[in-house]
């Protein structure tokens, strides 16, 4: 089954991160998008942690929840970048 990567801004199905040694921020976002794709595809996405409800049935809605979690929780706690800054960095592309 072919995967459509239009949902993502950075990850396009590459095995290795194309942003390594080029752009740390893009590499970070590529990583989180690739993890979402892997977890979504193999069925290990933690829907309870992401607060995914019964109406959030599409991949797009689940990715929006993942993206919010990534920008509001993961990046601030792991990289020390606040939500507003992380959001601006993600959407700048």
Backbone bond lengths (Angstrom), bond angles and torsions (degrees), N, CA, C in turn:
res aa  C-N    CA-C-N  psi(-1)  N-CA   C-N-CA  omega(-1)  CA-C   N-CA-C  phi
1 X - - - 1.450 - - 1.534 109.27 -
2 X 1.304 116.54 124.97 1.468 121.95 179.33 1.529 109.67 -74.73
3 X 1.296 115.73 145.57 1.456 121.31 179.09 1.514 109.39 -108.15
4 X 1.315 115.93 138.08 1.455 121.94 177.26 1.528 107.17 -96.15
5 X 1.315 117.01 120.40 1.461 121.67 -176.55 1.527 112.91 -98.73
6 X 1.317 118.23 11.84 1.470 121.07 -179.65 1.519 112.66 -63.45
7 X 1.301 116.60 -20.63 1.463 122.05 179.39 1.527 111.48 -64.60
8 X 1.309 116.16 -27.97 1.458 121.54 -173.00 1.524 112.37 -100.21
9 X 1.319 114.72 149.28 1.460 121.02 178.00 1.533 111.53 -89.25
10 X 1.316 117.25 -27.18 1.465 121.12 -173.01 1.524 113.08 -119.97
11 X 1.309 117.51 -44.71 1.469 121.82 -176.23 1.525 110.27 -82.51
12 X 1.321 115.90 126.55 1.470 121.12 -179.93 1.525 111.11 -126.87
13 X 1.333 116.35 25.74 1.451 120.56 176.27 1.518 115.08 94.60
14 X 1.307 117.18 4.93 1.465 120.34 -179.09 1.533 110.54 -66.11
15 X 1.319 115.32 147.19 1.468 120.82 175.88 1.526 110.36 -74.20
16 X 1.329 115.93 -41.30 1.465 121.45 -179.64 1.526 109.70 -112.59
17 X 1.311 114.66 148.83 1.453 121.48 -178.41 1.534 110.19 -67.35
18 X 1.340 117.74 113.98 1.472 120.44 -178.36 1.531 113.38 -73.57
19 X 1.324 116.68 -9.07 1.466 120.36 -177.86 1.522 112.76 -95.29
20 X 1.338 117.28 -5.32 1.465 119.72 177.56 1.521 109.61 -54.52
21 X 1.299 116.08 135.43 1.469 123.45 178.88 1.524 113.28 65.07
22 X 1.328 118.66 10.75 1.469 121.55 179.80 1.516 111.86 -120.66
23 X 1.332 116.14 -53.00 1.463 120.94 -174.74 1.526 108.04 -149.15
24 X 1.313 116.30 104.88 1.463 121.60 -175.20 1.529 112.06 -59.73
25 X 1.320 118.15 -42.62 1.464 120.44 -178.01 1.527 111.05 -65.65
26 X 1.321 117.42 -47.28 1.464 120.41 178.24 1.518 110.57 -62.17
27 X 1.320 117.26 -37.73 1.458 121.29 177.18 1.516 112.42 -62.63
28 X 1.329 116.18 -38.78 1.459 121.34 178.40 1.532 109.96 -64.79
29 X 1.337 116.84 -45.78 1.463 119.80 -179.92 1.528 111.00 -67.74
30 X 1.337 117.52 -37.97 1.457 121.19 175.85 1.526 109.79 -57.18
31 X 1.317 116.06 -44.98 1.464 121.24 -179.48 1.531 110.84 -58.34
32 X 1.339 117.92 -51.23 1.468 120.60 -177.18 1.531 111.54 -64.74
33 X 1.324 117.51 -38.16 1.464 119.45 177.16 1.532 110.93 -66.24
34 X 1.326 117.19 -39.94 1.467 120.04 -179.97 1.528 110.73 -66.79
35 X 1.323 117.32 -35.65 1.463 120.55 177.65 1.529 109.61 -66.12
36 X 1.337 117.12 -43.26 1.468 119.15 177.33 1.527 110.15 -57.89
37 X 1.329 117.62 -48.47 1.469 120.83 -178.00 1.531 110.62 -58.96
38 X 1.325 116.62 -44.77 1.465 119.92 -179.94 1.522 111.33 -63.31
39 X 1.341 116.66 -47.25 1.461 120.29 -178.31 1.535 111.20 -67.61
40 X 1.317 117.19 -38.28 1.461 119.98 177.86 1.534 110.09 -64.48
41 X 1.323 116.08 -45.24 1.459 121.56 -176.62 1.526 112.13 -66.99
42 X 1.341 116.80 -41.21 1.466 117.85 -177.17 1.531 113.43 -91.60
43 X 1.337 117.14 3.45 1.463 121.02 174.34 1.512 115.11 78.33
44 X 1.332 118.06 19.77 1.465 120.39 -179.22 1.527 113.35 -105.36
45 X 1.327 117.39 13.32 1.462 121.21 178.39 1.526 109.01 -65.26
46 X 1.318 117.55 126.06 1.461 122.37 -178.68 1.528 109.04 -81.07
47 X 1.321 116.12 89.44 1.459 121.14 -175.22 1.520 112.11 -69.27
48 X 1.316 117.92 -31.16 1.464 120.63 178.36 1.526 110.49 -66.19
49 X 1.330 116.75 -44.93 1.462 121.28 179.64 1.528 110.53 -61.45
50 X 1.334 116.21 -38.74 1.463 120.87 -178.14 1.521 113.04 -82.00
51 X 1.339 116.27 -2.31 1.468 121.83 -178.72 1.523 111.09 59.58
52 X 1.324 115.34 42.73 1.460 121.07 178.05 1.523 107.60 -82.80
53 X 1.316 115.11 122.61 1.457 120.45 -177.56 1.516 112.40 -92.49
54 X 1.312 115.27 177.32 1.469 120.06 -177.79 1.518 111.86 -65.80
55 X 1.325 117.74 -21.01 1.464 120.45 179.04 1.527 113.04 -87.19
56 X 1.321 116.78 -10.93 1.465 121.66 179.19 1.530 108.96 -87.66
57 X 1.317 115.92 72.66 1.462 119.59 -171.18 1.521 113.89 -95.94
58 X 1.309 118.63 -20.06 1.461 119.81 -176.02 1.518 111.32 -90.55
59 X 1.302 115.07 157.48 1.459 120.93 176.96 1.523 109.69 -60.16
60 X 1.315 117.55 -39.12 1.468 121.56 -179.16 1.525 111.35 -60.93
61 X 1.336 116.95 -44.98 1.463 119.48 179.71 1.524 111.37 -66.89
62 X 1.311 116.51 -38.45 1.467 119.65 178.06 1.526 110.56 -67.00
63 X 1.332 116.98 -37.88 1.459 119.26 177.99 1.530 110.93 -66.03
64 X 1.333 117.54 -37.79 1.475 119.90 176.99 1.520 110.67 -59.93
65 X 1.327 117.66 -40.53 1.470 121.39 177.70 1.535 109.98 -65.81
66 X 1.330 115.93 -43.08 1.477 121.11 177.99 1.528 110.02 -60.22
67 X 1.323 115.61 -45.40 1.458 121.24 -178.75 1.529 110.69 -61.88
68 X 1.312 117.18 -43.26 1.463 120.53 178.34 1.531 110.21 -62.73
69 X 1.332 116.62 -42.95 1.461 120.79 178.33 1.527 110.76 -63.18
70 X 1.323 115.73 -43.16 1.457 120.51 -179.82 1.529 110.77 -61.23
71 X 1.326 117.14 -47.49 1.463 121.47 -175.87 1.526 113.04 -74.52
72 X 1.341 117.50 -32.51 1.460 119.81 -175.30 1.525 113.86 -95.22
73 X 1.333 117.49 -20.91 1.459 119.99 -175.84 1.534 113.03 -121.59
74 X 1.303 116.68 -59.25 1.460 120.64 -172.25 1.527 113.60 -65.83
75 X 1.300 117.35 -50.89 1.465 119.89 -177.94 1.526 111.49 -65.94
76 X 1.348 119.08 -45.31 1.469 117.06 176.86 1.527 113.67 -61.36
77 X 1.337 117.63 -41.03 1.463 118.73 -176.40 1.531 112.74 -76.98
78 X 1.315 118.11 -33.68 1.471 120.53 -176.36 1.527 112.99 -93.04
79 X 1.316 117.13 -30.13 1.466 120.36 -174.25 1.533 113.12 -116.03
80 X 1.347 117.63 -9.18 1.455 121.04 179.26 1.524 113.88 71.10
81 X 1.327 116.09 26.47 1.466 121.54 179.91 1.523 107.78 -108.58
82 X 1.330 117.64 123.49 1.458 119.88 -176.59 1.533 111.55 -68.87
83 X 1.328 115.30 162.76 1.470 122.85 -174.55 1.529 112.27 -55.12
84 X 1.329 117.59 -49.03 1.474 120.26 -177.01 1.524 111.62 -61.83
85 X 1.312 116.50 -43.17 1.465 120.50 179.11 1.525 110.54 -66.13
86 X 1.336 116.74 -44.36 1.464 120.63 179.36 1.527 110.75 -61.51
87 X 1.313 117.20 -42.11 1.472 121.43 179.17 1.532 110.97 -62.39
88 X 1.315 116.65 -44.68 1.471 120.15 178.91 1.520 110.47 -62.96
89 X 1.326 116.73 -40.54 1.459 120.72 179.48 1.536 110.24 -64.75
90 X 1.329 116.76 -43.28 1.460 120.08 -177.05 1.537 111.66 -65.53
91 X 1.310 116.55 -43.70 1.459 121.08 -173.33 1.534 113.67 -87.44
92 X 1.321 118.24 -2.92 1.467 121.03 -177.55 1.522 113.39 -66.71
93 X 1.296 115.91 -28.28 1.470 121.20 -173.24 1.514 111.34 -64.59
